């Protein structure tokens, strides 16, 4: 039997392996020292991502602290994902994609309506996925903070304008995240069909945890 290329190079032993369907939410507790590998199975699939401290979920991912600490808007291999307490939560240990986004935000029914028209209001969105996953642990809409968009391409123009354009990922590309504390990972496998972040066609992703 040939080796699984999606597991090759992953440190430790695989303890969880799951394919998250297109448009679906996902939640998993990841222990300090464990590694989460996200696999973009079919290419150009945005993975919206939140982090909470497992010990106290009022400590959670902070885009502001992360960007300020590294002095760059984009998340790359070596980036430390920091909490609102300034503490390291996870580190991007490796990435097959040059950079990832943390300023584009998560799609919602409200933003879809504003950007793309009232006919999109009933379409499923990332905020609803985050809510569905978080409600299982008692968190609500107030607990949804600025998120990470893995594999999403949000260039910043010279005048400061943002764009959501064709992705820079491809089938089978990965990002590895090493937990620096016990964390709760909450994911929305983005259901957006109105812009190019998912190539207008949401697809599954694979989540592999190794310890």
PyMOL commands that set and color helices and strands:
alter all, ss='L'
color gray80, all
select helices_A, chain A and resi 63-70+109-116+118-120+126-135+141-143+196-198
alter helices_A, ss='H'
color red, helices_A
select strands_A, chain A and resi 14-20+25-30+35-40+47-53+80-82+88-95+148-150+173-179+183-189+205-210
alter strands_A, ss='S'
color yellow, strands_A
deselect
rebuild
show_as cartoon
